Amino acid sequence: MRLFSLIYFLISVCQLIGQNYEATIIRDEWGVPHIHGKTDADAAYGLNWAHCEDDFENVQKALLASKFRLAEVDGVEGAILCVGAFLMNAQPMVDQYYESDLSPEFRRILDASAAAYNQYAEAFPNEVLRKNLFPVNGKDIINAYILGQGIVSNAFFDIARVFTGKIKPVPDGPFTAGSNAFAYAPHKTKENQTVLISNTHQPLDGIMSWYEAHVMSDEGMNIVGATFSIGATIFLGANENLAWTHTTNYPDFSDVFQLEMHPTKKNMYKYDDEWLELEERVLKMKVKVGPIKIPYKKKFYWSKYGTTLKKDGQYYSVRFPARDGIKAAEQWWHMCKAKDYKEFKKAVNMQGLTSQNLMYGDKEGNIYYLSNGYFPYRDESKNWREIQIGNTSKINWDYRKYHPISALPQLENPECGYLFNSNNPPFLATAEGENLSREDYPKSFGFRKEKTNRALRVNELLNAKQGKISYDEIKEIKYDLTYYSESFYTWGIENLDSIMNLDAKKYPDLKDAIDLLASWDRNTHHTNTKAAFPAVFVFYLLKYHADEILVDQVASIPEDVCVEAMRKAKKFMNRKYGTIELPLGTLQRHIKGDVSLPVSGMPEIVAPVFLEKYDKKTFRNMMGDSYILFACYDEEGNVKVETCHPFGASNKKDSKHYTDQMELYTNQKLKTMSLDMDEVKVESRYVVRSKN
């Protein structure tokens, strides 16, 4: 296999040497690149060259993670991603299916993307983070895609359970990190237009943060949208005819098998009537600790069930479809180029994306929602959220064999005229009476029973809007800052509603805090003087139970822990501000570089904010609304696109576009983007060319 990879690498390098790419890059007033190439490959070269100009650091980090080397740069945090990438073991899938699963046309786009990375690294060697990272090739890019698919499909939760020794069934409550998506048909809007809203909730920094671009070619590509740190194409966005977005879904996308080991023979496990030997796989990497790099070595295994870990004397295999996501990149390419609903559905039916909900709208008035993913054919008699005894091929589902798209939950053009998703199960996606029924889908799909607070709040707001809804009202719903009226459920804490109502007589030292929570209207605008204390309180709750929430995805917080967090929050606010009642934006800030602005929201608000400690007095928004796109198609088929990035087009501190969208972001405003190159307000224009 190593010899095959070496031969392919040499061939790829020779192919790149023989290729020429040329693209024009126009930077608009916000620094966003508008890229034009004669071919899609030219445009891909330009996209990835521009991406390197703006954020070469995170481009490299995504590549380093997929090559198990990010720990050399980011220390322990990078090591976690390296371990995850190693355990995915995607390279054999890439080597085996790269040629057969990806068309020659798309492999040329990958070659062009790799050429951009390699030649940028050659042109700017002082920006290269680690030696011997470049040159890269198309397979390296697909490897990075698969790592991203593993992250967004939550494949690593089961691995984390084994690592931490929490070997127990997956909980059935909602895990609420993710995004919002909305689609409105023309007959639902006062302006008689289709509206598609992309409202992702990714980290604001790092390899999973968004990069915005407009990509155009003479071969039919013309799309505005966003991509992650490694992206040969746009991942979500709008073209002249249609728009789409994604949200994270939480069915059962991975399984844990406890192996039946031989009583006397080491590393031998039972599989049907045989005893097979575990394949040893050793991860070697260097972890940055201060100024030095410490060698790290860890032994893992591989069984017929998949990646295998040893914990407390037992062996557990974790199997997840995400490592099979070879075709995701090409599917996005076809989605970008689709001219109508039929072509878009054809792209979706490629079934390249291993997870993620999909929301769609077009100029013909069609709206569509799909709870997408790779759902294996599992034994329906078993509860797949539980640990399975791994000793037989009968329960070992096949890679490459999944339920077709036609069998998955989806809704098309509901009579009410709207669709939405807020990471909730697909059985609350539209008006009452038009939703799908859980009973119509296999139990092995593993959809959770509970709804997210955001979904309940969105449903509440839409139910209050009878008849047609205006564009301004649509924006109000997307930017809503108030918790659902009938319950209070925030990120991973399922009993917050009860612990927010403690008995003041039982805790007299907390009477003022308990009274404040009782009188708070659950609005989280940055001017709200009663929202700051609950924001700090929830921050400490999440901090205390971060491991439990991130591994179990849901936690019921004991009352004594709640009381401890409340006392800590009260002490912090009194010590730093002299009061527990002050505007939320005083301590909750949107910060980058020298810019610090008050920011609204809390976890699990429709427009959420997740905090990290910034300094002794303030908290920084580190995750929430990470890229926002509104696409509107009117009766004449014209398209209007409005977007906002949380910071700016460039991640380089010396750029004026490092922070220039922050004020838009905190004021819940949008900028206009154009799909017509002639309408772009040009800040700069230049041509980039590859070289032989």
Order of alpha helices (4+ residues) and beta strands (2+ residues): alpha-beta-beta-alpha-alpha-alpha-alpha-alpha-alpha-beta-beta-beta-beta-beta-beta-beta-beta-beta-beta-beta-beta-beta-alpha-alpha-beta-beta-beta-beta-beta-alpha-alpha-alpha-alpha-alpha-alpha-alpha-alpha-beta-beta-beta-beta-beta-beta-alpha-beta-beta
